């Protein structure tokens, strides 16, 4: 089994100070994709290049203390791709792709951080631009290789994916246009929402993010924002999904899916 975890760190320094490394040593994932590193290369050097025996690869944002993604792996990748659009969103540190290619197959594991639009209309428009670029990029990638994209997608796809769906229909993360994008990706786009393949009916247990306002975490007023999105061949190997809530490293919970790549 190959254990693959995704976690929005809300800052790598913060998450590691809250026991993340000890949990990784216990959980033993083969790879963990992280988002919102909120650090630059000098901050990581000599401190966070490895976590629990896993080697990290990163895409940092130009802006200090903002965004940034990483992927820590036990296996040596054959290639590492940093960035995807060569423009606006590469400056924000949103894509790192580890390739594990052999003569027989082409596989990628991707850590990706979709923009949030919750801070205002400017960022919502940036999020729409990101989605417009990401869809054809994933389709082109799918045409040449299998992949699993792990990330904070900042979209709750269906009503079952957040607690208060009725009152959030005009809020970023649950807008009709965002949800339609996810529907298109997972239908005609041919990309599988792996958690929902394994757990089609869960509601209260599916959440991976809780607001810091009020008693959202204590009352489990959450959203499912963190996904494994995979091409069908790799999704077919998914066996179990686990959202870990025993400790709190961030405002997100880690989601781990075990894959049998020989399936």
C-alpha positions in Angstrom: 0.0 0.0 0.0 1.1 3.6 -0.8 -0.1 6.0 1.9 -0.6 9.5 0.5 -1.5 12.5 2.8 -2.6 16.0 1.9 -2.6 18.8 4.5 -2.9 22.6 4.4 -0.3 23.6 7.0 -1.4 27.2 7.6 2.3 27.8 8.0 5.0 25.1 8.2 6.6 26.7 11.3 3.2 26.8 13.1 2.3 23.2 12.1 5.6 21.7 13.2 5.4 23.5 16.5 2.1 21.7 17.1 3.4 18.1 16.8 3.2 17.5 13.0 6.5 15.7 12.9 5.7 13.3 15.7 2.4 12.4 14.0 4.2 11.8 10.7 6.6 9.5 12.4 3.7 7.6 13.8 1.4 7.7 10.7 4.2 6.8 8.3 2.8 8.1 5.0 4.9 7.4 1.9 4.3 11.0 0.7 2.6 14.1 2.2 1.6 17.0 0.0 1.4 20.3 1.9 -0.1 23.6 1.1 0.2 27.1 2.6 3.8 26.6 3.6 4.0 30.4 4.3 7.8 30.3 4.0 10.6 30.9 1.6 13.7 28.8 0.7 15.9 30.4 3.4 13.3 29.6 6.0 13.1 26.0 5.0 16.9 25.4 4.5 18.4 23.4 7.3 15.1 23.1 9.1 12.3 21.7 7.0 14.0 20.1 4.0 13.1 16.8 5.5 10.2 15.8 7.8 10.1 12.4 9.5 12.5 10.9 7.0 10.7 12.2 3.9 12.5 14.6 1.5 10.7 17.8 0.5 10.4 19.5 -2.8 8.8 23.0 -2.9 7.3 25.8 -4.9 7.5 29.0 -2.9 5.6 32.2 -3.4 7.5 35.4 -4.2 5.5 37.2 -1.5 6.9 36.5 2.0 4.8 34.5 4.4 2.2 33.7 1.7 0.9 30.5 0.0 3.6 28.0 -1.1 3.4 24.3 -1.6 5.6 21.2 -1.0 5.6 17.5 -1.3 7.6 15.2 1.0 8.3 11.7 -0.3 10.0 8.5 0.7 10.7 7.6 -2.9 13.1 9.5 -5.2 11.2 11.2 -8.0 12.4 10.9 -11.6 11.6 14.6 -12.2 10.2 17.6 -10.3 8.0 20.2 -12.0 7.7 23.5 -10.3 4.8 25.8 -11.4 2.2 25.3 -14.1 1.3 28.6 -15.8 4.5 30.5 -16.1 2.7 33.7 -15.0 0.4 35.0 -12.3 -0.1 31.9 -10.3 3.5 30.6 -10.5 4.5 33.8 -8.6 2.1 32.6 -5.9 3.7 29.2 -5.4 0.8 26.9 -6.1 2.1 23.8 -8.0 4.8 21.2 -7.4 4.7 17.9 -9.3 6.7 14.9 -8.5 7.1 12.5 -11.4 7.8 8.8 -10.8 8.3 7.6 -14.4 9.5 4.2 -15.5 9.6 2.7 -19.1 6.3 1.0 -18.3 4.3 3.9 -16.9 4.1 7.7 -16.2 2.9 8.7 -12.7 2.8 12.1 -11.0 1.9 13.2 -7.5 1.0 16.9 -7.3 0.6 19.3 -4.4 -1.6 22.2 -5.5 -3.1 25.1 -3.6 -6.1 26.7 -5.2 -6.7 30.4 -4.4 -9.2 31.5 -1.9 -11.7 34.1 -2.9 -13.0 34.9 0.5 -11.0 38.1 1.1 -12.7 40.1 -1.6 -13.8 40.4 -5.2 -10.3 40.8 -6.6 -9.3 37.5 -5.2 -12.5 35.8 -6.3 -11.7 37.0 -9.8 -8.2 35.6 -9.5 -9.7 32.3 -8.3 -11.9 32.2 -11.5 -8.8 32.9 -13.6 -7.0 30.1 -11.9 -9.8 27.6 -12.5 -9.9 28.7 -16.2 -6.2 27.8 -16.5 -6.3 24.7 -14.3 -9.0 22.8 -16.2 -7.1 22.6 -19.6 -3.8 22.0 -17.8 -5.2 19.0 -16.0 -6.8 17.7 -19.2 -3.5 18.0 -21.1 -1.7 16.3 -18.2 -4.3 13.5 -18.2 -3.7 12.9 -21.9 0.0 12.0 -21.3 0.2 10.5 -17.7 -1.7 9.3 -14.7 -1.6 11.6 -11.6 -3.0 12.2 -8.2 -3.4 15.9 -7.3 -3.6 16.5 -3.6 -4.6 19.9 -2.4 -6.6 22.5 -0.8 -9.1 23.2 -3.6 -11.0 25.9 -1.6 -14.3 24.5 -3.1 -16.9 22.4 -1.3 -18.5 20.6 -4.2 -21.8 19.4 -2.9 -24.3 20.2 -0.1 -22.9 17.2 1.8 -19.5 18.8 1.8 -20.2 21.6 4.3 -22.3 22.0 7.4 -24.2 25.2 6.6 -24.7 24.9 2.8 -27.9 26.9 2.7 -26.4 30.1 4.1 -23.2 29.8 2.1 -24.6 29.7 -1.4 -23.4 33.3 -2.1 -20.0 32.8 -0.4 -16.6 32.0 -1.9 -16.0 28.2 -1.8 -19.6 27.3 -2.5 -20.5 29.6 -5.4 -22.5 28.0 -8.2 -19.7 28.7 -10.7 -17.1 27.0 -8.5 -19.3 24.0 -7.9 -20.0 23.7 -11.6 -16.3 23.7 -12.3 -15.9 20.7 -9.9 -18.8 19.0 -11.5 -17.3 19.4 -15.0 -13.9 18.2 -13.8 -15.3 15.1 -12.2 -17.7 14.3 -15.0 -16.7 15.1 -18.6 -13.2 16.0 -17.4 -12.8 12.4 -16.3 -11.0 13.2 -13.0 -12.0 11.2 -9.9 -12.8 12.7 -6.5 -11.2 9.8 -4.7 -12.6 10.5 -1.2 -16.2 10.5 -2.6 -15.4 7.4 -4.6 -14.6 5.7 -1.3 -17.1 7.5 0.9 -20.0 8.6 -1.3 -22.5 9.4 1.6 -20.6 10.9 4.5 -21.5 14.4 5.7 -20.3 15.4 9.2 -17.2 13.2 9.1 -16.0 14.5 5.7 -15.0 18.0 6.7 -11.3 19.0 6.5 -11.4 22.7 7.4 -13.1 24.7 10.2 -13.2 28.5 10.6 -11.3 29.9 13.5 -14.4 32.0 14.3 -16.8 31.1 17.1 -16.9 27.5 18.1 -16.7 26.1 14.5 -14.3 23.3 15.3 -15.9 22.3 18.6 -19.3 22.2 17.0 -18.0 20.6 13.8 -19.2 23.4 11.5 -16.8 22.4 8.8 -16.2 22.3 5.0 -14.6 19.6 2.8 -11.9 21.7 1.0 -9.0 19.2 0.8 -9.1 16.6 -2.0 -7.3 13.8 -3.8 -8.2 14.2 -7.5 -6.9 11.3 -9.6 -7.0 9.9 -13.1 -9.2 6.8 -13.2 -6.4 4.2 -13.3 -4.8 5.4 -10.0 -8.2 6.2 -8.4 -9.1 2.5 -9.0 -6.4 1.5 -6.5 -7.7 3.6 -3.7 -8.6 1.4 -0.7 -9.2 3.5 2.4 -9.6 7.1 3.4 -8.9 8.7 6.8 -9.3 12.3 8.0 -7.2 12.6 11.1 -8.8 14.7 13.9 -6.9 13.4 16.9 -4.7 16.4 17.0 -4.9 19.9 15.5 -1.8 21.0 13.5 -3.7 23.7 11.5 -7.2 24.9 10.7 -7.2 21.9 8.2 -7.1 18.2 9.0 -4.8 15.8 7.1 -6.6 13.5 4.7 -4.8 10.2 4.0 -5.7 7.7 1.3 -4.1 4.3 0.9 -3.6 3.2 -2.7 -2.7 -0.2 -4.2 -1.0 0.8 -7.4 -0.9 -2.8 -8.5 -4.7 -2.9 -8.6 
